[in-house]
Amino acid sequence: MNILYEEDGSFKVGSIMADNTTSLQVESVSGKRSKVKAANVMLRFDQPALDEFLAQAEALAETIEVDFLWECCPPDEFGSEQIAAEYFGHAPSSLEAAAALIRLHSAPIYFHKKGKGRYRAAPPDVLKAALAGAEKKRQQLALQARYTEQLCRFELPSEFAGHLAQLLYKPDRNTLEVKALEAACAATHLSAAHLLQRCGALPSTHDFHLQKFLFEHFPDGTGFPTIELSAWDELPLAGVNAFSIDDATTTEIDDAFSVEKLANGNWRIGVHIAAPTLGMPRDSAGDKLAAARLSTVYMPGQKITMLPDSVVQAFTLCADRVCPALSMYNELDGETLEILGHESRVERIHIAANLRHDTLEPLFNEETLAAGKLDYPYANELTLLWNLAQKLETVRGKPSDNSTQQVDYNFHVEDDRISITQRRRGSPIDKVVSEMMILVNSEWGRHLAEHGFVGIYRTQQNGKVKMSTVAAPHQGLGVAQYMWSSSPLRRYVDLVNQRQIIAMLRDGEPPYPKNDTALYAAMRDFDTMYTIYNDFQRHMERYWCLRWLQQEQANMEALSPTLSRAAGEGASASLRELVVNAVVLRENLVKLTGIPLVFRVSSLPELPANTLVRLAIVSIDLLDVEVQARFVATIEEAAAC
């Protein structure tokens, strides 16, 4: 005797070896023996043979029309053998009973299972809705399959056009588009970004990175609504002319300097900071905009400003203008340059000039200072500031020797071409600006604390830098307290601190009293976003370093068209590889000389740190921002050859 039984939602057959009433020992066609509960046995049969029964039953089930079978069903619950008799018009054979059972089981939309071999026909309205849902699902699966096929052929489905950002940056795995894209990625062994690029959906790798950042952090775009600045009281006009020192691309000019000889033989050095808080009090429209962005975002070739251009233009310390400013005047001994006292004011200041790094540095540097060359504008003032900066640095416990200072890299992008230049950090220009900023940020922080006003400070103790509302030492700078207050056009923390400083100078109530939750929120949010913005800047600098390598590769091939053609005709591919110099940092980590690009080279042999090597650039991936290189030789080995 044989049985048809249900196991794990499917039907199986076996011959009975032993019948123990509640369970049976059965042997399958393959010879495997197993224990089957009697409750799972659907029917018993002798014919046809065991190895033919299930195949014949399934073939017969395929001939049963599901719609007609449903019409044959009574409104109440029924057994499978009952409906088999109704359908076939006679007492069913074992094969017919099995076929009806298999057909009922395979159409759950039409027949709802109620127990072992028992079903109930779906009500007409329920069946209609279920069939509509099944048809919709079928159409969706067909559409998804079409999407996947197109993507595998590197064709972009027209329906994807409006969903690219979502697909790339925040995919919803419940959508057909994402399911199709994931299937195509698995089939082509490409990432979503690389696959969509092959489909022509990413014409610009630069925009891929920029739009990802904007999608996450500027979902409403980078534009600004129109805002009106608050009116402020008429300010006294300072009797000095100030000048700024900035990079050539700087438009948010926050700081300027003035130098004045006093009648008593002393010097008075003024540090003047743009004062946008005068037109943007706490909780004003401008303040809310700044609080939402928290900082200007920098990247090679462009930036996203914290404040609207109208606000920047109203307060930037632009040449040939009289601008509102928060000023600190420092009286110096005429001989020793010792600081004798500080005085801060809110005033108007005339900006006589905006000095730029690219034109000033060839004139004002360590060599010209040593030679005593003073044949350029503001030479005397800059020399005095340089001498003061060195003294301030010494007082803070910092050495004046800059030989170990780091190198800064300047990125200039024009017409999609990149140039990367180096500037040694700690040059006279850098030192003058940084020491003046450290001076005012430290002193204003001290004044706020002494007057009982809270502010946002940067502290460093035990090597850890953090932000705090309590004045505490910054060991790295060698000062008792330090706050950011000198860049209010570019950083929200500076804007907040400037409000506190101006209120203190005017003997007013602090805009942010102690334990103000808004102050803590501003500090927390700024710290988070400033880190994100800096990471993005580094990411885009890495991207442009790779673009620079591609540019150098193109220039090399343009200079050697014969070599390029030969390589294309079957010559060694290495003939066209760009060879670059790098320095070993540790293990297989290297940094290219001339640009700030750090990456790993798997073929690099074990070499001491600081070894100079030559590498051949093998591949550049602008989407993953990665580069692959092959070790060629150490510089000494290459020179020996």
PyMOL commands that set and color helices and strands:
alter all, ss='L'
color gray80, all
select helices_A, chain A and resi 38-40+50-63+66-72+80-88+94-105+124-152+158-169+176-188+192-198+205-217+276-278+285-293+309-315+357-360+366-371+379-395+428-450+492-505+517-559+561-568+573-576+635-640
alter helices_A, ss='H'
color red, helices_A
select strands_A, chain A and resi 2-7+10-19+23-27+33-37+41-45+78-79+111-115+118-121+237-246+255-261+267-274+297-299+302-304+321-332+339-356+407-414+417-424+457-461+464-468+578-586+589-592+598-600+612-621+626-634
alter strands_A, ss='S'
color yellow, strands_A
deselect
rebuild
show_as cartoon
